[in-house]
Amino acid sequence: MKKIVYILFSILLTGFYACETDYDAADQGITLEELPKYVAFSVSGVVTTIDDIDVSEADGDTDDEINVEIPGGTTSDVTVNFAFSGTAVYGTDFTVDGGTSAGGSITIKYDNTPNIDGLPFNADLVVNLLKDDLQDGNKTLIITLTSASNADGEIAVGRAGTDLLKTVTINISDVDCGDVAGVYDVTGTILVDDFGSGPYAYTDQIALADCSTEGEYLISDITGGLYTNDYATSYGVDPASAVIEFDPTMDGPVTWSDVSDQFDGEVLEDPLAAEPSNYDATNGIITIYWTATAYGERGITVYTIQP
């Protein structure tokens, strides 16, 4: 019996000693290095790259797509400086509030109340996109974080002070390119749908889908507003954007392909229409007769270029 008690006491004493002994990483051959506090472009998850941001001149600005954060926290406001490069021209293709052609800065504001969403302190970097009415092709804007500081001194830029998440690229598509590019008045007459919708009237900016390929033009909703309005509200569908093809120098047919919708159908040329979809070069009018294959919606979308 005494032998058993002695063994149990030894086990307990050993366990107590192990719990009280400090763990020394150096004794284990492990080198610990404290990472610097840093600012970087925000991304979701643990990825170390940021996808290019695709916008057009007609978007107005980049909204909240570009965000800079300080994951390690701060006890004072952080000033973040950045530089511009790429083919986009400051003052012609874009601006940033308080910026210059060389770059600018934003401030990550300190608040002693933690963010309710659990995110680090951060700030949006908004790029204002300018429509220049020139067929000057697509442009690229590159923004690189160059330095940062708060009341305590300099702060590294890029994840952990590296080049990761230090640069973002914005691809700006030219909405002015193409022989018939411009702002069009659009009328959408709906012949068959679930609600007796329409007619719709709005404007659309039409330009080449690719500035290097004449004759292929991007439109925002081939259904003339049905998928943008009533069907978006009732069914949550997206506008049926399409690339339409026609010869901008003469009267002739308008065609398109590969336009699908969220009902697992396609939007095609309406076989019941009295004539094919067409372009009137004299008056600058594009007329599209369409039908949706999933449930049989039909309509006529007419684009008339503004003077």
Secondary structure, 3 states (H helix, E strand, C coil): CHHHHHHHHHHHHHHHHHHHCCCCCHHHCCCCCCCCCEEEECCCCCCCCCCCEEEEHHHCECCCCCEEEECCCCCCCEEEEEEEEECCCECCCEECCCCCCCEEEEEECCCCCCCCCCCCEEEECCCEECCCCCCCCCEEEEEEEEEEEECCEEEEECHHHCCCCCEEEEEEECCCCCCCCEEEEEEEEEEECCCCCCCEEEEEEEEECCCCCCCEEEECCCCCCCCCCHHHHHHCCCCCCEEEECCCCCCEECECCCCECCCCCEEEECCCCCCCCEEECCCCEEEEEEEECCCCCEEEEEEEECC
